[in-house]
Amino acid sequence: MSLAFVGGFLVVLAVLCQFYAPGALKKTPIDVNNTTYLSGTAQLSDGSGGMNTSPVVAISITHADSAKSDDDVVVMSNSSCLVKAEEGDQTADCVSSDDPKDLLINAGTDNFAEDRVTGLAVNDPKYLPADAAPHEGLINKWPFDAQKKTYPYWSGDVGAAVDAVYDRTEDVEGIECYVYKVTISDQPIEIADGVDGLLNSTSEIFVEPTTGAIQNQVEHIEQSTADGDPVAVIDIKFTDDQLKKSADEVGPQADQLTLLTTTVPVVGYAVGIPLLLIGLGLLFLGRNQAGPPAPPVTTTKKPAPAGAK
């Protein structure tokens, strides 16, 4: 009986982990509060045909609005900036546009909502403020169980989704990542108020496939006037500390998801089903070997002869 009980328990556990756990666990949480740092260099026009080079830090702060989010959709707000930094500084802060040191290069905010499983943009007005720009495709993460294929990826510069094409698999701080490439060529943009220009950029996005979390982002951005004169050339990627922090956070999450949704079902079925069958077989054999119950034994006391003492 004990083997059947253990086997049945393992099979039930396997069923729960295979069919219930993915729907419960593979969802973007609604308490997201992340700050991401990228660093690199920026070549900026000096206004007279030359370019000045400076170390830069990009800061992106994303947090979820748990009150507006629900079981299917998470609502996010993001603020970001690119600032000049001291050599070697990887954790600068955003500054205002009237900063006396003129450190701010650009800044912006964004409000969006996304499906908690697929990561795709959701534009339902019940989740977003009236002035929120419509979004398309993936925004700040890939879907759970990402595939080696092309995904639509939101570009704020283009104002639409562009192709993020799977390119290769590469380790980042011990985490196996799928690398997707995004290429934007001669995209008309406004490089300053009322000033038209062109954008050319390439991005490599390193994604941990089980969770869909972005582990690194390498950006090369070129902005020029409509005549082709360079305005800005920016090269940034996740800082060393950010790479390690992301790996430390996502690695255990990916391992836990794999354990609960893949390893436990496989082991549960492989071990539980044989134990259940063996236990039931032994129980059946035990009952058969016992045979039919013995008839009750009765004794009849003979009456004593008359006159006997």
N, C-alpha and C positions, 0 to 999 in steps of 0.2 A: 504493500500500500504506500510506503514511503517513497519508493521509486516513481510510482505513478503520480504522486502529489508533486514531487520535485519536477518531473517532466512537464506536467501540466502547468505549473507555475512558470517555467522557462518559456513555454510556448506562448502563454498569455502575455508575458513580458515582451517577447519578440514581436507579437502582433501590435501591442501598444506602441512600441518604439518605431515600428515600420509605418504604421498608418496614422497614429495620433501625434507622436513627437514632432515630425517635420512641420505640421501645421501650427503647432504651438511654439516651436523654438525658432524656426526659420522665418523670423519677422524682424524688421528694423525696430529697435526699441523706441519708445516715445519719450525717453528721458535723455536724449542725445545732448551733449554739451562738450563740443570739441574745439580745441584751438590747434591749428596746423601751421607749422613754420616751414618756409622755403627760403633758400638763400642763393646768391649768385652775383652776377654783375649786370649793370645796365650801361649802355653807351647812349648818351642823350645829346641831341643837337645843341650847340652853343649859340645858334641863331645866325652864325656867320659862315656856315658851311663846314665847320669842324664838329667833332664829337668829343664829349667829356665822358670818361669812364669812372664808374663809382660802384663799390660794393652795395648790394641791396638785400633787403629782407622783405618777403611777402608774408603777410599774416592773414589767415582765414579763420573766422570764428563762426561756428554753426551750432545752433541749439534748436531743440524741438519744442513746440508748444503743446504740452501734454493735454491741456484743457481743450484744444481744438482737434487734437488727433483722436482716432478711434481704432477699432480692431483691424480695419483695412488700410487706413491712410494715416501717414505721419506728416504733420505740418512743420516746416522748417523756416528759419530765418537765418540769413548769412550776411556778415559784414566783412569786408576785405580791404586791404590796402597794400601798397608797395612803397617802401620808404628807403631813402639812402641810409647807409649804416657805416659804422666804423669797420675797418678791416678785421675779419674774424668774428664779428658780432653776428650771432644767429638767433637772437631772441629780442629784437628791437620791438618797440611799441608803435602802434599807429599814432599819427599826429594830425592836428587840424590843418586846414588849408592855409591858415594865417600863421603857421609855425615860423618863428623868426629865423630859424636856421634853414628854412626852405628844404626840409627833408622829404616832404610828401611828393611822390611822383603821380600816383592816382589812388582813388578810393571809390568804393561803391557798396551798395546794399542790395539784397535780393530776398524775395519771399517766394516760396514754392511749396508744393505738396507732392508726395510721391507714394506709390503703392508700396506697402510694407514688405511685400514678398518679391515683386519683380523689379522694384526700384524705378519704374517708369513714372514720368510726370503725370499728375492728376490736376486738372484745371477746373474742378467743380467749385463754383463761387462760395459754397457754404464753408469751405476751408480757408479761403484766402481773402485778403483785403481787396477793396474795389479797384485799387490802382496797381495790383500785382500783374506783372507781364505774363502772358501765357507761355508755358514751357513745353518742350517736346523731348522725348527720349529719356535717357539716364541723366542724372544731374550730379550727384555726389557719391554714388556707389553703384556697383554692379549688382545684378540679381544674385540670390543664393544659388549655389551650384552653377556658376558661370561656365559658359561653353567657349570652345575655340572657334569663334565665329565673329561676324561683324555685328556691332550693336549701334543703334542711334544714340548719339551723345550730345547733350545740350551745349551750345556755344553762345554765350552772351554777346560776343562780338558780332556773330553772324545773325543772331536773333532767331535761330532755328537749330534743329538737330543736324549734326554732321556724322559721317561714318567713322566709327572707332573700329579699326580692322585688326583682328588678331594677328600678331607677328611672330611670337616665340614664347617659350617658357624660360624663366630665369629666377634664380634664388635671390631673395633680398633678406639679409640678416637671418638666413636659415629658413625662410618661409618661401615655399615654391609659389611663384606668381605667374599668371598669364599676362603678357605684355601686349597692349593694344596701341596702335598708332593712329593719330589724328592729324590730317594734313589740310591746311587751309591756304589757298593760293589766290592772290590778287583779289581779296575780298574788299569791296568798298566799305570804308568806315569813316566816322567823323573823328579825326585825331585831336581836334580842339573845337571849341564853340564856333560853328560856322565854317570850319576848315575841313574839307574833304581830303581823304587820303586812302591808302591801300594797306591791307594787312596780309602778311605771309607768315605762317607759323607751322611748327611741327611739335607734336606732343607725344610722349610715350607714357602710358598709364599702366602701372604695375598693380595687378589685382590678385588678391588671395581668392581663389575660385570658390571655396566652400562657403565663405561668409559674404563674398562680394566686396570686401573692404579694400580701399585703395591704400597700397603700401608705399608707393613712391610715385612722383609725377615729375617728369623732366620736360621743361618747356624751352623752346627757342622761338622768340617772337621778334618780327621785324615790322616796324611801322614806317611808312614813307609818305611823302606828298604825292598828289596825283601825278606829278611829273617824275616821280621816282627818286627824289632826293630823300636820303635817310633822315628820319626823325628820332627813332629809338630802336635799339637792338638789345633785347633782354634775354638772358640765359639764367634760369633758376631751376632748382630741384629741392626735394625734401632735405632738410638739414640732417647731419649725422645723428643728432639727438632725436630728431623726429622719426627717423628710420627705426632706431632701436625702440623707442616708445611704442610705435605702431606694431612692431613685431611682438613685443612683450604683451600687448593687449590682444592682438588678433590670434596669435599662435594658440593659446589655450582655448579660445572660443572655437576655433576650427577643429581642434582635437576633440573637444567635448561634443560638438555636433556630429563628427564622424563616429565617435564611440556610440552615441545614443541612437543614431539613425542608420548606421551601417553595421558596425561591429556587433552590437548587442543582438539585432535580429538574426544575423548569420549564426552566431554562437547559440542563440536561443533555439533556433530551429534545428541546427545540427546536433545539439546535445539533448534538447528537450524532447523532440519527437521519439528518438530511440528509447530514452528513459521511460517515457509515457507508455510506449508499446510494450516494453519489457515488464514494467510494473503491472500493467493490465493483464499481460499474459501469465505472469506468476500468480496473480490473484485468481484468475480463472482456473489455472491448473491446481492450485491449492484447494479450491472448492471441490473440484472433481475428484481429487485423490482422497478426500475425506469420506466418500461413499455415503450411502443413505443412512439416516439415523437409525440406531438400534431400537427394536421394539421395547416398550416398557416391561419391566419384570414385575410380575405380581405373585404373591404367595397366598394360598388358600389353607386356612387352618381347619383340619378335620375335627369334627365334633367328638368329644370324649365319649367312650362307651358308657352306657348307663351303669351306675353304681360305682364307676371308677372314682378314685379319690385323687 
